[in-house]
Amino acid sequence: MKEDENKNTPTATEEQPENAQSVATVAAPDDPTPSGGEVERPDDPRDGEGCEAVTVVIVETSGPHALMAARSVKQNLVGADVLVARLAVDPQMTLIEALMRFVAEVTSSERIILMTDSMLLLNPTTIHEIGCRRGVLTDKGVMLGEERTPKLMYRSVLLRLLPYLKDNYPHASIFLEYDQFARPEVMPLLMRPWNQDNWLLPVVSAAPKPELLRQWARTQRFMYVKPEAWPKALVEFLEERFPV
């Protein structure tokens, strides 16, 4: 199983196909309204144990947080041949530009899991569980997409979608646009409030209690940490859960 952890700037150690296209040469479809249904998805290679290849892209806002997210992936993403890449967005680039460059020039993997360094895999999880389209219901009964958990995407779809997105889109908008583009007919799996299902443990408190973290982490697949909610108690809990 490959367990590498690289910065997103293309280097000799990154996957670099000989015929990789630059961002400027990615052809857009003739129809100005893209349609995900026309995309043919090539099969990914499998390793000697039959595991599916996948590249996990972690959008980095903090080096220590990204390292912790990478450790959670390497420990808990099971049944896959995994390459982990940390996408540190240059201040002179937008997230869309950085992601487009990575998808077009750096990786050749068809399966890509996109996440931020606020997301962690708490327990063993497969790429097919990550691939489930998820949504939440508001108090008014409106169904919204879920943007706090990792998203399985396809490189061939991203190459067609990203040129149409606004440069200032955050990751959450990319998640929602991808679902509408690639699989609008698929009904999302509705997530219940966090304490009523086993999908997501959100950490929004600046002072979470370690005993409650341990209690809820036993059954939840993912953790989402609000960017300003990284207190010492949480870091110590994660260091214990995801040792080097």
MOWO-V547153 format. One record per residue. N is the residue number from 1. D_LAST is the distance of its C-alpha to the last C-alpha in Angstrom with 2 decimals. Layout:
n;d_last
N;D_LAST
N;D_LAST
This chain:
n;d_last
1;17.29
2;16.36
3;12.91
4;13.57
5;12.97
6;16.14
7;18.37
8;21.52
9;24.00
10;25.43
11;24.46
12;25.14
13;21.74
14;22.36
15;24.55
16;28.01
17;30.98
18;34.15
19;36.19
20;33.86
21;35.99
22;35.79
23;35.86
24;39.51
25;40.59
26;39.11
27;42.28
28;43.01
29;45.04
30;48.76
31;48.61
32;47.48
33;46.05
34;43.13
35;42.95
36;39.77
37;41.85
38;43.02
39;39.65
40;39.12
41;35.50
42;34.85
43;32.82
44;29.30
45;28.65
46;26.83
47;24.77
48;26.07
49;25.01
50;26.78
51;23.79
52;24.70
53;23.31
54;21.91
55;20.54
56;18.54
57;19.64
58;17.91
59;20.53
60;18.95
61;20.56
62;17.83
63;15.12
64;12.56
65;13.73
66;13.55
67;9.92
68;9.31
69;11.98
70;10.64
71;7.41
72;10.17
73;12.38
74;10.46
75;9.96
76;13.48
77;15.87
78;17.70
79;20.77
80;20.25
81;19.66
82;17.27
83;17.06
84;15.22
85;17.18
86;17.02
87;20.65
88;21.38
89;25.08
90;27.38
91;29.62
92;32.62
93;31.61
94;31.48
95;28.80
96;31.40
97;31.99
98;28.35
99;27.74
100;31.02
101;30.16
102;26.83
103;28.54
104;31.61
105;30.37
106;26.72
107;25.84
108;28.10
109;26.27
110;28.72
111;26.23
112;24.21
113;22.14
114;22.53
115;20.58
116;19.88
117;16.90
118;18.57
119;17.93
120;15.08
121;15.24
122;15.22
123;16.27
124;16.97
125;19.34
126;21.49
127;22.77
128;26.20
129;25.24
130;23.88
131;27.13
132;29.38
133;31.40
134;30.95
135;33.20
136;34.14
137;37.58
138;38.79
139;41.14
140;44.00
141;43.03
142;41.87
143;39.10
144;36.41
145;33.47
146;29.94
147;27.77
148;24.74
149;23.03
150;21.90
151;24.94
152;25.63
153;28.06
154;29.96
155;30.25
156;33.99
157;34.53
158;32.58
159;34.68
160;37.77
161;36.62
162;34.90
163;38.11
164;39.86
165;37.45
166;38.06
167;36.05
168;35.01
169;33.56
170;30.26
171;27.71
172;29.47
173;32.76
174;31.31
175;30.05
176;33.50
177;35.43
178;33.53
179;34.48
180;38.07
181;38.30
182;36.62
183;37.52
184;39.94
185;41.63
186;38.61
187;38.70
188;35.38
189;33.74
190;34.41
191;31.63
192;32.98
193;32.10
194;28.45
195;29.42
196;31.63
197;29.42
198;25.88
199;24.92
200;23.67
201;22.50
202;23.55
203;22.42
204;25.29
205;25.70
206;24.79
207;24.44
208;23.04
209;23.30
210;20.11
211;22.22
212;23.41
213;20.00
214;19.02
215;22.46
216;22.51
217;18.96
218;20.02
219;22.47
220;21.62
221;20.23
222;19.34
223;18.78
224;20.57
225;20.13
226;23.27
227;22.55
228;23.93
229;22.27
230;18.90
231;19.73
232;17.71
233;17.92
234;16.36
235;13.42
236;12.84
237;13.33
238;10.82
239;8.05
240;9.25
241;9.69
242;6.57
243;3.77
244;0.00
